[in-house]
Amino acid sequence: MTSYKIALIPGDGIGAAVTEAAWEVLGRAAHGAGFKLEGTTFPWSCDFYEKTGAMMPADGIETLRGYDAILLGAVGWPKRVPDSVSLHGLLLPIRKAFVQYANIRPHRLLPGVEGPLRASAFDILCIRENTEGEYAGAGGRVHNGTADEVAVETSIFTRKGVERILRFGFEQARKRRGKLASVTKSNAQKYSMVFWDEITAKLAADYPDVEVTNYHIDAMAARMVMAPESLDVVVASNLFGDILTDLGAAIQGGLGFAASANINPERDAPSMFEPVHGSAPDIAHLGIANPIAAIWSGAMMLEHLGEAEAAKAVMTAIEAATARGIGIEPGKHKTQDITAAVLSALG
Ligand code: NAD
């Protein structure tokens, strides 16, 4: 029987509950489709940081390298560990070390979910550059604590990095409805974003079947609210993609529905699957975290592993649950009740 080794990193806050829910559903789907998922749980989190002084052990990356995929809950507990420490100590190193340069985030309304917009049908695939750009971590501070203090944070855009994310976007558009929206701010940012636009134009020649439109980030934010049905694949830099996909989560009914995959398209290192949301400290101990985003991310993991049939079964089960009104109103259903509804639809 085919078996996949999965590294589980539940993380902080609601991360544990939603990862447990996703893992239960994925296990059931694997059983139904005749393959096995073998999970190993790693306690890397803000608790771990407080005990050891690091978000993960020094050999954490090398440990993860031996897995077929990583399923992550959420990381961050700002009251005890600064977010810049938790993010730069775990998630960002994993994304960079495993060259997970394509962060894919689907935004559509699940059956039964109304969302805040009048638009009732849209299906957007946001692709966020995930390894460089504004989150490259290049910068520094001088004259600390004085009136002359200066902080510099430099965005880094490489030809290799921009080309590969745009090419990935073109490929996805070709598999979907053939439309690519490239998002920049090249009127104001005259070096990096003009560079991005030039590369978009160059690659477009290789994809004559894909219709390309360039948008500025501000115009795209408005378009996602006013005319989301006009969008198919949206490609953006690390920061712009990060912000746009929280907007995407909002228009699809909330962070409880927003799934994501950090993909290494070359498959020479594991990819990582995680909901878009964070650890939600405000509801962490209430048992009401919506696990749908985590379960959907798990379905994306199965798809990536080549188990398309099981991935589809999980998505159909999620849709059956939401169509019955389960998990669509924040706080109305418990995490375990939503999970039970998905499991029961899975059969
Ligand atoms: P958040 O996503 O944790 O929460 C924002 C709001 O959405 C909260 O009101 C929360 O209750 C709600 N929410 C989020 N997920 C939900 C779910 N599944 N079901 C129901 N409601 C849900 O964002 P935040 O409050 O800005 O961040 C909290 C912590 O999480 C911070 O430490 C932050 O750095 C971290 N964070 C981590 C990730 C990640 O691990 N990928 C992503 C974003 C934020």
Boltz pocket constraint, residues with backbone or C-beta under 6 A from the ligand:
constraints:
  - pocket:
      binder: B
      contacts: [[A, 14], [A, 18], [A, 73], [A, 74], [A, 75], [A, 76], [A, 77], [A, 78], [A, 83], [A, 87], [A, 91], [A, 255], [A, 256], [A, 274], [A, 275], [A, 276], [A, 277], [A, 278], [A, 279], [A, 280], [A, 281], [A, 282], [A, 283], [A, 288], [A, 289], [A, 290], [A, 291], [A, 293], [A, 330]]
      max_distance: 6.0
